């Protein structure tokens, strides 16, 4: 698979704010009827960009991120002298 993003086509926003994800994209990304997608805005400077991420994949990402935060906090606490931990 190519490392470049795949363009699946164009979706038009309907009067109720709905879009239809092209069938080729749904098949390629294994998106099924009833799946929940997290909708994220782009980073600063790219706010009008959106990302759709399956809820279960986003949950996996958050879990991994939380584990890394815990590991970093533990590492930092070992490196900070005891008197500095109390703010003194």
HUNOR-V134969 format. One record per residue. RES is the residue in three letters. OMEGA is omega in radians with two decimals (none if undefined). NEAR is the number of other C-alpha atoms within 8 Angstrom. D_FIRST is the distance of its C-alpha to the first C-alpha in whole Angstrom. Layout:
res: {RES RES}
omega: {OMEGA OMEGA}
near: {NEAR NEAR}
d_first: {D_FIRST D_FIRST}
//
This chain:
res: {UNK UNK UNK UNK UNK UNK UNK UNK UNK UNK UNK UNK UNK UNK UNK UNK UNK UNK UNK UNK UNK UNK UNK UNK UNK UNK UNK UNK UNK UNK UNK UNK UNK UNK UNK UNK UNK UNK UNK UNK UNK UNK UNK UNK UNK UNK UNK UNK UNK UNK UNK UNK UNK UNK UNK UNK UNK UNK UNK UNK UNK UNK UNK UNK UNK UNK UNK UNK UNK UNK UNK UNK UNK UNK UNK UNK UNK UNK UNK UNK UNK UNK UNK UNK UNK UNK UNK UNK}
omega: {-3.12 3.10 3.11 3.08 3.10 3.07 -3.09 -3.13 -3.08 3.05 3.13 3.08 3.14 -3.09 3.12 3.13 -3.11 3.01 3.05 3.09 -3.11 -3.07 3.12 3.12 3.13 3.13 -3.09 -3.07 3.12 3.08 -3.08 3.07 -3.14 3.08 3.07 -3.13 3.03 -3.13 -3.10 3.03 3.10 3.12 3.13 -3.09 3.12 -3.05 -3.10 3.05 3.07 3.05 3.05 -3.10 3.08 -3.07 -3.12 3.09 3.11 3.11 3.09 3.12 -3.13 3.13 3.13 -3.14 3.12 3.12 3.11 3.11 3.11 -3.13 3.13 3.11 3.12 3.13 -3.14 -3.12 3.09 -3.08 -3.11 3.11 -3.07 -3.10 3.12 3.13 -3.14 -3.12 -3.12 none}
near: {2 4 4 4 5 4 4 7 5 5 8 6 8 7 5 5 6 7 8 6 7 10 6 7 10 11 8 7 6 6 10 6 4 4 8 6 8 10 8 8 10 11 6 5 5 8 9 6 7 9 9 8 10 11 10 6 8 10 8 8 8 8 8 8 8 8 8 8 8 8 8 8 8 8 8 8 8 7 6 8 7 6 7 8 9 6 5 5}
d_first: {0 4 7 9 10 10 14 15 18 22 24 27 29 32 36 35 32 30 26 25 21 19 19 15 14 17 15 11 13 15 18 21 25 27 24 25 23 24 25 25 26 24 26 29 29 26 28 27 24 23 20 20 19 20 23 22 19 22 24 22 22 25 26 24 26 29 29 28 31 34 33 33 37 38 37 39 42 42 42 45 48 50 53 50 48 51 51 54}
//
